[in-house]
């Protein structure tokens, strides 16, 4: 397998950590704020495994992920176990009146092509998309908080 390409972004949400955590940890709701994620399904017989489908510009990717570490109000860490090679973590930081959500995603594109694509444009596209996803999450969380 090739080297993993890594990107990190974060957002501050003016909502308590308990609310932010509860919204994000409900993985099946992620398509509401993550543009490229079409669906997430938790396996009923193994809640640590989830099935993911990503769709963008006619490209579809699927994979299974395994939860590696879950500490409420602090971290959700995962790795793919088949399909699109990826891993990452969502970290949560309690700032009393607000919460910081930091997402780190690593993914693999085989060979030198992946490095070139990441350096030229793919990395910027991935990072800006993930940042926009976090901004959508912020709006989603604030709407839930207001209701």
Buried (B, 14 or more C-beta within 10 A) or exposed (E): EBEBBBBBBBBBBEBBBEBBBBBBBEBEBBBEBBBBBBBBEBEEEEEEBBBBBBBEEEEEBBBBBBBEEEEEBBBBBBBBEEBBBBBBBBBBBBEEEBBBBBBBBBBBBEEEEBBEBBEEEBBEEBBEBBBBBBBBBBEBBBEEBEE
